[in-house]
Amino acid sequence: MNSISSFNRLIENTIVDHWDLDALTDYKGVTYQYKDVARKIEKLHILFEESGIENGDKIALCGRNCTHWAVAYLATLTYGAIAVPILHEFTPDQVHSIVNHSEAKLLFVGDVVGPTIKPEEMPAVEAIINIQDFSVLSATNEKITFAREHLNELFGKRYPKNFRREHVQYYIEQNPDELALINYTSGTTGFSKGVMLPYRALWSNMDFAKGVLGEVVHAGDHVVSILPMAHMYGMAFEFLYEFITGCHIFYLSRVPSPAIIAQAFREVKPIVIIAVPLVIEKIIRKRVFPKLTPNIKFMMKLPIVGGKIRKKLRDALYESFGGNLYEIIIGGAAFSYEVESFLRDIDFPVTVGYGATECAPIITYEDYKTARTGSCGRQVIHMEVKIDSPDPHHEAGEILARGYNVMLGYFKNDAATREALDGEGWYHTGDLGTIDKDGFVYIKGRSKNMLLTPNGQNVYPEEIEDKLNSMPYVVESVMVQRNDKFVGLIYPDYAEAEKAGLSREQLAELMEQNRVEVNKVIASYAKLQSVEIMETEFEKTPKKSIKRFMYK
């Protein structure tokens, strides 16, 4: 691992090199330049030091995306402490459990989380700090309270002639395998595990991003942060890479509704967009597909006219994303084949990647210019990928990954670690897929989700659900097995049905017709015997994957 350089050095260098550039903005709020971020990091370092926090101690962060969340996270790593990002969507009991399990000494909380948690449920935590202004909400360590009350004074004594570039000197990790953070999975199985990620995994993901986006993403470019930074996908590719590159990151700092996201795209004009499928699929299904009348669809097939229509559609969609976009990178869940095919047909710059928290997160990727519909790309730099199958080109098997990105294991969970990491260093993803002769990986679904017919046939529910989701008035679906029969659970688009004047009985008839149509294009052994209409949306993880375990 001699080729791996220091990750914290990258943070140090970007602050020094981009000192006077805008770095972090709370959308419609405050903006901090790189030099402002450096000063805030330094003040937190003084707070940690005066409070007795040592290298290797754990510091947890739980709050919505905002500039101060980013500052607290950077301060933690560059101090030599271990970060424990916690998704703010977790329940108070889950937050208590994760904080206790991680052995965190400090806890930063946002405005939503702060009022809901109970300090007495986390006895090892020495202080709870408000992310908004870094005030101390509660503390058992008097040194922390004193240091916070005198922080400006302590900062002034240390830097009497102003804080300058040459003062930016951070903790440099001792070796690539040193633990940098513990990230607790949001998981669709209902059980959260603490993924131990070393500095080499963070560095490797940054090296990958620089290799594929370095020629198009530059210092001063803009990006909108939509995904939670406490999730590795958002942290790596909406925050860390852009910050290390010198970009200007905008945090929505509130619930990212479609209207707010659309407005932010138009105003910020991001150079790349990192998104989960749900965000893009909603935009296409709600705003684009309704405009594709049968007449337009017919004309799109014509040689010359079709090209002009596709260009017009592409240009309008491109402008809705800010008009400065290189590409949209989709990840975190399966992307609708119908939506992806349409976007590729109009030559829209979208691609699909694949990863896991355990790989910090990237495993496969391909630039949109060479991507293939239905594939999540090819293995990335510093990683190997193979399919555990006797015929990996045609017969699905578990996707295995090995390389710099792979975790050290699960914190205080040796049994789960042994199950996920084998003796040769391969991480067993739990996902099933195939790989073609050119190395493109195609995901079939989760091994835990795979259904088995009485005749021994493997059925991948995600493939059936993708077809159901493309049918009229269907928002989302889950395929389950009951007494050897397959049932489609469907959450319809009630709003659109109401606009169309459909009664509940008529909507039910349409869902049954959808079942019949889907059964015409799938294997006989996978046919749906019935459908059930859901009254509310399916429960989801913070990265918008359906919590399937709740519907089995």
C-alpha positions as CSV (number, residue, x, y, z in Angstrom):
1,M,0.0,0.0,0.0
2,N,3.0,2.3,-0.5
3,S,1.1,4.1,-3.3
4,I,-1.6,5.4,-0.8
5,S,-1.0,9.0,0.3
6,S,-2.5,10.7,3.4
7,F,-6.2,11.5,3.2
8,N,-6.0,14.2,5.9
9,R,-3.2,15.8,3.8
10,L,-5.7,16.2,1.0
11,I,-8.0,18.2,3.4
12,E,-5.0,20.2,4.5
13,N,-3.9,21.0,1.0
14,T,-7.4,22.0,-0.3
15,I,-7.9,24.5,2.5
16,V,-4.5,26.1,1.8
17,D,-4.8,26.0,-2.0
18,H,-8.4,27.4,-2.1
19,W,-8.1,29.8,0.9
20,D,-10.1,32.6,-0.6
21,L,-12.7,30.5,-2.5
22,D,-16.3,29.9,-1.3
23,A,-16.5,26.4,0.2
24,L,-19.8,25.7,2.1
25,T,-23.2,27.4,1.9
26,D,-26.4,26.8,3.7
27,Y,-28.8,27.4,0.8
28,K,-30.5,30.8,1.2
29,G,-28.2,31.3,4.2
30,V,-24.6,31.7,5.3
31,T,-21.5,31.1,3.1
32,Y,-18.1,30.1,4.4
33,Q,-14.9,30.4,2.4
34,Y,-12.1,27.8,2.8
35,K,-10.3,30.1,5.2
36,D,-13.5,30.4,7.4
37,V,-13.8,26.6,7.5
38,A,-10.1,26.4,8.6
39,R,-10.7,28.8,11.5
40,K,-13.8,26.9,12.6
41,I,-11.9,23.6,12.4
42,E,-9.1,25.1,14.5
43,K,-11.6,26.3,17.2
44,L,-13.1,22.9,17.4
45,H,-9.6,21.4,17.7
46,I,-8.9,23.7,20.7
47,L,-12.3,22.6,22.2
48,F,-11.3,19.0,21.8
49,E,-7.8,19.5,23.2
50,E,-8.9,21.5,26.2
51,S,-11.6,18.9,26.9
52,G,-9.2,16.0,27.0
53,I,-10.3,14.4,23.7
54,E,-7.4,12.2,22.4
55,N,-6.5,10.6,19.1
56,G,-8.7,7.6,18.5
57,D,-11.6,8.8,20.6
58,K,-15.0,8.6,18.9
59,I,-17.0,11.7,18.1
60,A,-20.6,11.2,16.8
61,L,-22.6,13.5,14.5
62,C,-26.3,13.4,14.1
63,G,-28.2,16.1,12.2
64,R,-29.4,17.3,8.8
65,N,-26.9,18.4,6.2
66,C,-25.5,21.8,6.9
67,T,-22.3,23.8,6.8
68,H,-21.5,23.2,10.5
69,W,-22.1,19.4,10.1
70,A,-19.4,19.4,7.4
71,V,-17.1,21.5,9.6
72,A,-17.5,19.2,12.7
73,Y,-16.8,16.1,10.5
74,L,-13.7,17.6,9.0
75,A,-12.5,18.8,12.5
76,T,-13.0,15.3,13.8
77,L,-10.9,13.6,11.2
78,T,-8.1,16.2,11.1
79,Y,-7.8,16.0,14.9
80,G,-7.2,12.3,14.7
81,A,-10.5,11.3,16.3
82,I,-12.8,8.7,14.8
83,A,-16.0,10.1,13.3
84,V,-19.3,8.3,13.9
85,P,-21.9,9.8,11.4
86,I,-25.4,8.9,12.4
87,L,-28.4,9.3,10.0
88,H,-30.7,11.9,11.6
89,E,-33.8,9.9,10.4
90,F,-33.0,7.2,13.0
91,T,-35.3,7.1,16.0
92,P,-34.1,8.5,19.3
93,D,-33.7,4.9,20.6
94,Q,-31.6,4.0,17.6
95,V,-29.4,7.1,18.1
96,H,-28.9,6.2,21.8
97,S,-28.0,2.6,20.9
98,I,-25.5,3.7,18.2
99,V,-23.8,6.3,20.3
100,N,-23.4,3.8,23.2
101,H,-22.3,1.0,20.9
102,S,-19.7,3.2,19.2
103,E,-18.3,4.4,22.6
104,A,-18.6,8.1,21.4
105,K,-17.3,10.7,23.9
106,L,-18.9,13.7,22.2
107,L,-22.1,14.0,20.3
108,F,-23.0,16.8,17.8
109,V,-26.7,17.1,17.2
110,G,-28.9,19.2,14.9
111,D,-32.1,21.1,15.6
112,V,-34.3,18.1,14.8
113,V,-32.4,15.5,16.8
114,G,-31.4,17.6,19.8
115,P,-34.8,17.9,21.4
116,T,-35.6,14.2,21.0
117,I,-32.6,12.5,22.6
118,K,-32.0,11.9,26.3
119,P,-28.5,12.5,27.7
120,E,-29.1,10.1,30.5
121,E,-29.5,7.2,28.0
122,M,-25.9,7.8,26.8
123,P,-23.9,7.8,30.1
124,A,-20.4,7.6,28.4
125,V,-21.0,10.8,26.4
126,E,-19.2,13.7,28.0
127,A,-21.0,16.5,26.1
128,I,-23.8,17.0,23.6
129,I,-23.0,19.9,21.3
130,N,-25.4,21.9,19.1
131,I,-24.3,21.7,15.5
132,Q,-26.0,25.1,14.6
133,D,-23.7,27.2,16.8
134,F,-21.4,24.6,18.6
135,S,-22.9,25.6,21.9
136,V,-22.8,22.9,24.7
137,L,-26.3,21.6,25.3
138,S,-25.3,19.3,28.2
139,A,-22.0,18.1,29.7
140,T,-20.6,15.9,32.4
141,N,-17.1,17.1,31.6
142,E,-16.6,20.6,33.1
143,K,-13.6,21.2,30.9
144,I,-15.7,21.2,27.8
145,T,-18.1,23.8,29.2
146,F,-15.2,26.0,30.3
147,A,-13.4,25.6,27.0
148,R,-16.6,26.5,25.0
149,E,-17.3,29.6,27.1
150,H,-13.7,30.8,26.6
151,L,-13.2,29.5,23.1
152,N,-12.6,32.9,21.4
153,E,-10.2,33.9,24.1
154,L,-8.2,30.6,23.8
155,F,-8.2,31.0,20.0
156,G,-6.9,34.6,20.3
157,K,-4.1,33.6,22.7
158,R,-3.0,30.8,20.3
159,Y,-3.0,33.0,17.2
160,P,-2.5,36.6,18.4
161,K,-1.6,37.8,14.9
162,N,-4.5,36.2,13.1
163,F,-4.9,32.6,11.8
164,R,-3.2,32.1,8.5
165,R,-2.5,29.5,5.9
166,E,0.7,28.4,7.5
167,H,-1.2,27.5,10.7
168,V,-3.1,24.7,8.9
169,Q,-1.3,21.6,10.1
170,Y,-3.5,18.6,10.7
171,Y,-3.1,15.1,12.2
172,I,-1.7,12.8,9.6
173,E,-2.8,9.2,9.8
174,Q,0.0,6.8,10.8
175,N,-0.8,4.1,8.2
176,P,-3.5,3.5,5.5
177,D,-5.3,0.9,7.7
178,E,-5.9,3.3,10.6
179,L,-9.6,3.6,11.4
180,A,-11.1,6.9,10.2
181,L,-14.8,6.4,10.9
182,I,-17.5,4.0,11.9
183,N,-20.6,4.3,9.7
184,Y,-23.8,2.6,10.8
185,T,-25.7,1.1,7.9
186,S,-29.3,2.2,7.3
187,G,-30.1,-1.3,6.1
188,T,-33.2,-2.7,4.6
189,T,-33.0,-5.7,7.0
190,G,-33.7,-3.7,10.1
191,F,-30.4,-4.3,11.8
192,S,-27.7,-1.6,11.8
193,K,-24.0,-2.6,11.9
194,G,-21.0,-0.3,12.5
195,V,-18.9,-0.4,9.4
196,M,-15.2,0.4,10.2
197,L,-13.7,2.3,7.4
198,P,-10.0,3.0,7.3
199,Y,-8.3,6.1,5.8
200,R,-7.2,4.1,2.8
201,A,-10.8,3.5,1.8
202,L,-11.5,7.3,1.9
203,W,-8.4,8.1,0.0
204,S,-9.1,5.4,-2.6
205,N,-12.6,6.7,-3.3
206,M,-11.2,10.2,-3.7
207,D,-8.6,8.9,-6.1
208,F,-11.3,7.1,-8.1
209,A,-13.4,10.3,-8.3
210,K,-10.4,12.4,-9.4
211,G,-9.7,9.9,-12.1
212,V,-13.1,9.9,-13.7
213,L,-14.2,13.5,-13.0
214,G,-10.9,15.4,-12.6
215,E,-11.1,16.8,-16.1
216,V,-14.6,18.2,-15.7
217,V,-14.9,19.1,-12.0
218,H,-12.7,22.1,-11.0
219,A,-12.1,24.4,-8.1
220,G,-15.0,26.9,-8.0
221,D,-17.6,24.6,-9.5
222,H,-20.9,24.2,-7.7
223,V,-22.6,21.1,-6.3
224,V,-25.9,20.7,-4.5
225,S,-25.9,18.3,-1.5
226,I,-29.1,16.3,-1.5
227,L,-28.2,13.0,0.1
228,P,-27.4,12.7,3.8
229,M,-23.7,13.2,4.5
230,A,-24.1,10.6,7.2
231,H,-24.5,8.0,4.4
232,M,-21.3,7.1,2.6
233,Y,-22.7,7.8,-0.9
234,G,-23.5,11.4,-0.1
235,M,-20.5,11.9,2.1
236,A,-18.0,10.7,-0.5
237,F,-19.4,12.2,-3.7
238,E,-21.4,15.2,-2.7
239,F,-19.0,16.4,0.0
240,L,-15.5,15.0,0.4
241,Y,-14.5,14.9,-3.3
242,E,-15.9,18.3,-4.1
243,F,-14.3,19.8,-1.0
244,I,-10.9,18.3,-1.8
245,T,-11.3,19.6,-5.3
246,G,-12.0,23.2,-4.2
247,C,-15.7,23.2,-5.2
248,H,-18.5,25.3,-3.6
249,I,-21.0,23.0,-1.9
250,F,-24.6,24.1,-1.2
251,Y,-26.6,22.4,1.6
252,L,-30.4,22.5,1.4
253,S,-30.4,22.3,5.2
254,R,-34.1,21.4,5.2
255,V,-36.4,18.7,3.9
256,P,-35.4,18.4,0.2
257,S,-38.8,18.5,-1.5
258,P,-38.9,18.2,-5.3
259,A,-39.8,21.9,-5.6
260,I,-36.8,23.0,-3.4
261,I,-34.4,20.7,-5.2
262,A,-35.6,22.0,-8.6
263,Q,-35.2,25.6,-7.5
264,A,-31.7,24.9,-6.2
265,F,-30.6,23.2,-9.4
266,R,-31.7,26.2,-11.4
267,E,-30.0,28.7,-9.2
268,V,-26.8,26.8,-8.2
269,K,-26.2,25.2,-11.6
270,P,-24.3,22.1,-10.3
271,I,-21.5,20.5,-12.3
272,V,-22.5,17.0,-11.2
273,I,-25.6,15.6,-9.5
274,I,-25.4,12.6,-7.2
275,A,-28.8,11.1,-6.6
276,V,-30.8,8.0,-5.6
277,P,-33.2,6.7,-8.3
278,L,-36.3,7.9,-6.5
279,V,-35.4,11.6,-7.1
280,I,-34.8,11.3,-10.8
281,E,-37.6,8.8,-11.5
282,K,-40.2,11.1,-9.9
283,I,-39.0,14.0,-12.1
284,I,-39.2,12.0,-15.2
285,R,-42.5,10.2,-14.5
286,K,-44.2,13.4,-13.2
287,R,-42.9,16.0,-15.6
288,V,-41.7,14.3,-18.7
289,F,-43.7,11.1,-19.4
290,P,-47.1,12.8,-19.3
291,K,-46.0,15.0,-22.2
292,L,-45.1,12.0,-24.3
293,T,-48.4,11.5,-26.2
294,P,-48.8,8.6,-28.6
295,N,-48.3,11.0,-31.5
296,I,-44.9,12.3,-30.0
297,K,-43.8,8.7,-29.3
298,F,-44.6,7.8,-32.9
299,M,-42.7,10.8,-34.3
300,M,-39.7,10.0,-32.1
301,K,-39.2,6.9,-34.2
302,L,-38.9,8.9,-37.4
303,P,-35.4,9.5,-38.8
304,I,-35.1,13.3,-38.9
305,V,-38.1,14.5,-36.9
306,G,-37.4,12.0,-34.1
307,G,-33.9,13.4,-33.7
308,K,-35.2,16.9,-33.3
309,I,-37.8,15.9,-30.8
310,R,-35.3,14.0,-28.7
311,K,-32.9,17.0,-28.7
312,K,-35.7,19.3,-27.6
313,L,-36.6,17.0,-24.8
314,R,-33.0,16.6,-23.8
315,D,-32.3,20.4,-23.8
316,A,-35.4,21.2,-21.7
317,L,-34.5,18.5,-19.2
318,Y,-30.9,19.7,-19.1
319,E,-31.9,23.2,-18.3
320,S,-34.2,22.0,-15.5
321,F,-31.0,20.6,-13.8
322,G,-29.3,24.0,-14.1
323,G,-27.8,23.9,-17.6
324,N,-24.2,23.3,-16.4
325,L,-24.3,19.6,-15.8
326,Y,-21.7,17.1,-16.8
327,E,-23.6,14.1,-15.6
328,I,-26.1,12.7,-13.1
329,I,-24.7,9.7,-11.2
330,I,-27.4,7.3,-9.9
331,G,-26.7,4.9,-7.0
332,G,-28.1,3.6,-3.8
333,A,-30.9,1.4,-5.2
334,A,-32.1,-0.1,-8.5
335,F,-32.8,2.4,-11.3
336,S,-35.9,1.9,-13.4
337,Y,-35.1,0.3,-16.7
338,E,-37.8,2.3,-18.4
339,V,-36.6,5.6,-17.1
340,E,-32.9,4.8,-17.8
341,S,-33.8,3.7,-21.4
342,F,-35.7,6.9,-22.1
343,L,-32.8,9.1,-20.8
344,R,-30.3,7.2,-22.9
345,D,-32.6,7.4,-26.0
346,I,-32.6,11.3,-25.7
347,D,-28.8,11.2,-25.0
348,F,-29.1,12.6,-21.6
349,P,-25.9,12.5,-19.4
350,V,-26.9,9.9,-16.8
351,T,-25.0,6.9,-15.5
352,V,-25.5,4.3,-12.8
353,G,-22.9,3.3,-10.2
354,Y,-22.8,0.6,-7.6
355,G,-21.4,0.5,-4.1
356,A,-21.9,-0.3,-0.5
357,T,-21.2,1.3,2.8
358,E,-18.6,-1.4,3.4
359,C,-16.7,-0.1,0.4
360,A,-16.9,3.6,1.3
361,P,-18.8,3.2,-1.1
362,I,-17.8,2.7,-4.7
363,I,-17.4,-0.7,-6.4
364,T,-18.4,-0.2,-10.0
365,Y,-18.9,2.8,-12.3
366,E,-18.8,3.9,-16.0
367,D,-18.9,7.3,-17.5
368,Y,-22.3,8.1,-19.2
369,K,-20.7,8.2,-22.6
370,T,-19.7,4.5,-22.5
371,A,-22.3,3.2,-20.0
372,R,-24.7,0.4,-20.9
373,T,-28.4,0.4,-20.1
374,G,-29.2,-2.0,-17.3
375,S,-25.6,-2.1,-16.1
376,C,-24.0,-0.4,-13.1
377,G,-20.6,-0.1,-14.8
378,R,-17.3,-1.9,-14.4
379,Q,-14.9,-2.3,-11.4
380,V,-13.2,0.9,-10.4
381,I,-9.6,1.7,-9.8
382,H,-8.1,-0.1,-6.7
383,M,-10.9,-2.6,-6.7
384,E,-11.5,-6.2,-8.1
385,V,-15.0,-7.6,-8.8
386,K,-16.0,-11.2,-9.5
387,I,-19.3,-13.1,-9.6
388,D,-19.5,-16.3,-7.5
389,S,-21.1,-18.4,-10.2
390,P,-20.1,-21.3,-12.4
391,D,-21.1,-19.3,-15.4
392,P,-20.9,-15.6,-14.4
393,H,-21.8,-14.3,-17.9
394,H,-25.2,-16.0,-17.8
395,E,-26.0,-17.4,-14.3
396,A,-26.3,-14.9,-11.5
397,G,-24.1,-15.3,-8.4
398,E,-23.1,-13.2,-5.5
399,I,-21.1,-10.1,-6.3
400,L,-17.7,-10.1,-4.5
401,A,-15.4,-7.1,-4.2
402,R,-11.8,-6.8,-3.0
403,G,-9.4,-3.9,-2.8
404,Y,-8.5,-0.6,-1.0
405,N,-12.1,0.5,-0.6
406,V,-13.1,-2.5,1.6
407,M,-13.8,-2.0,5.3
408,L,-11.8,-3.4,8.2
409,G,-14.9,-5.1,9.5
410,Y,-17.9,-4.5,11.7
411,F,-17.3,-2.7,15.0
412,K,-17.6,-5.2,17.9
413,N,-19.2,-7.8,15.7
414,D,-16.8,-10.5,14.7
415,A,-19.5,-12.9,13.6
416,A,-20.9,-10.5,11.1
417,T,-17.3,-9.6,9.9
418,R,-16.5,-13.3,9.3
419,E,-19.7,-13.6,7.3
420,A,-19.0,-10.6,5.1
421,L,-15.2,-10.9,4.7
422,D,-13.6,-14.2,3.6
423,G,-10.0,-15.3,4.2
424,E,-8.9,-13.9,0.8
425,G,-10.1,-10.4,1.5
426,W,-13.3,-10.6,-0.6
427,Y,-16.3,-8.7,0.6
428,H,-19.5,-10.6,0.1
429,T,-22.0,-8.0,-0.9
430,G,-25.2,-10.1,-0.6
431,D,-26.2,-8.8,-4.1
432,L,-26.7,-11.1,-7.0
433,G,-25.5,-10.3,-10.6
434,T,-23.8,-11.2,-13.8
435,I,-20.9,-9.8,-15.6
436,D,-20.4,-9.6,-19.4
437,K,-17.3,-10.3,-21.4
438,D,-16.3,-6.6,-21.2
439,G,-16.6,-6.4,-17.5
440,F,-19.9,-4.7,-17.2
441,V,-21.9,-5.8,-14.1
442,Y,-25.6,-6.3,-14.1
443,I,-27.4,-6.6,-10.7
444,K,-30.3,-9.0,-10.4
445,G,-31.2,-8.2,-6.8
446,R,-30.3,-9.0,-3.2
447,S,-29.6,-12.6,-2.3
448,K,-31.9,-12.2,0.8
449,N,-34.7,-11.0,-1.5
450,M,-34.5,-13.9,-4.0
451,L,-37.6,-16.0,-4.1
452,L,-37.7,-19.7,-4.9
453,T,-40.5,-21.5,-6.7
454,P,-41.6,-25.0,-5.7
455,N,-39.8,-26.2,-8.9
456,G,-36.5,-24.7,-7.7
457,Q,-36.5,-21.6,-10.1
458,N,-34.9,-18.5,-8.8
459,V,-37.0,-15.3,-9.0
460,Y,-35.6,-11.9,-8.6
461,P,-38.4,-9.7,-7.3
462,E,-36.6,-6.4,-8.2
463,E,-36.9,-7.3,-11.9
464,I,-40.7,-7.9,-11.6
465,E,-41.1,-4.7,-9.5
466,D,-39.3,-2.7,-12.2
467,K,-41.9,-3.8,-14.7
468,L,-44.8,-3.1,-12.4
469,N,-43.5,0.3,-11.5
470,S,-43.5,1.3,-15.2
471,M,-47.3,0.5,-15.5
472,P,-50.0,3.3,-15.4
473,Y,-50.7,4.8,-12.0
474,V,-48.1,2.7,-10.1
475,V,-45.7,4.6,-7.9
476,E,-43.9,1.7,-6.3
477,S,-44.3,-2.0,-5.6
478,V,-42.9,-5.0,-3.6
479,M,-43.2,-8.6,-4.7
480,V,-43.8,-11.1,-1.9
481,Q,-44.3,-14.9,-1.7
482,R,-47.3,-16.3,0.1
483,N,-47.8,-20.1,0.2
484,D,-45.8,-20.6,-3.0
485,K,-47.8,-17.9,-4.8
486,F,-46.4,-14.5,-5.8
487,V,-48.3,-11.4,-4.8
488,G,-47.6,-7.8,-6.0
489,L,-48.0,-5.1,-3.3
490,I,-48.7,-1.8,-5.1
491,Y,-48.8,1.7,-3.9
492,P,-50.8,3.6,-6.6
493,D,-50.5,7.2,-7.6
494,Y,-53.6,8.3,-5.8
495,A,-53.1,12.0,-6.8
496,E,-53.0,11.3,-10.5
497,A,-55.9,8.8,-10.2
498,E,-58.0,11.5,-8.5
499,K,-57.1,14.0,-11.3
500,A,-58.3,11.5,-13.8
501,G,-61.6,11.0,-11.9
502,L,-61.0,7.4,-11.1
503,S,-62.9,5.7,-8.3
504,R,-61.2,3.3,-5.9
505,E,-62.9,0.4,-7.7
506,Q,-61.7,1.6,-11.1
507,L,-58.2,2.1,-9.7
508,A,-58.3,-1.5,-8.4
509,E,-59.4,-2.7,-11.9
510,L,-56.4,-0.9,-13.4
511,M,-54.0,-2.5,-11.0
512,E,-55.4,-5.9,-11.9
513,Q,-54.9,-5.1,-15.6
514,N,-51.4,-4.1,-14.8
515,R,-50.8,-7.5,-13.3
516,V,-52.1,-9.2,-16.4
517,E,-49.9,-7.1,-18.7
518,V,-46.8,-7.7,-16.6
519,N,-47.4,-11.4,-16.6
520,K,-47.4,-11.4,-20.4
521,V,-43.7,-10.4,-20.4
522,I,-42.2,-12.5,-17.6
523,A,-41.4,-16.2,-17.2
524,S,-44.4,-18.4,-16.4
525,Y,-42.9,-19.5,-13.1
526,A,-42.6,-15.9,-11.9
527,K,-46.1,-14.8,-12.7
528,L,-48.1,-12.7,-10.1
529,Q,-51.2,-14.5,-8.9
530,S,-52.7,-11.4,-7.4
531,V,-52.1,-7.8,-6.4
532,E,-52.8,-5.9,-3.2
533,I,-53.2,-2.1,-3.0
534,M,-51.4,-0.3,-0.3
535,E,-52.9,2.8,1.3
536,T,-49.6,4.4,2.2
537,E,-46.1,4.5,0.7
538,F,-43.7,1.8,1.7
539,E,-41.5,2.5,4.7
540,K,-38.0,3.4,3.5
541,T,-34.4,3.8,4.7
542,P,-32.8,7.2,4.6
543,K,-31.4,6.4,1.2
544,K,-34.9,5.7,0.0
545,S,-34.7,1.9,-0.3
546,I,-37.9,0.1,0.7
547,K,-37.6,-1.7,4.1
548,R,-38.6,-5.0,2.5
549,F,-38.3,-6.9,5.8
550,M,-41.5,-5.2,6.9
551,Y,-43.6,-6.7,4.1
552,K,-42.5,-10.3,4.0
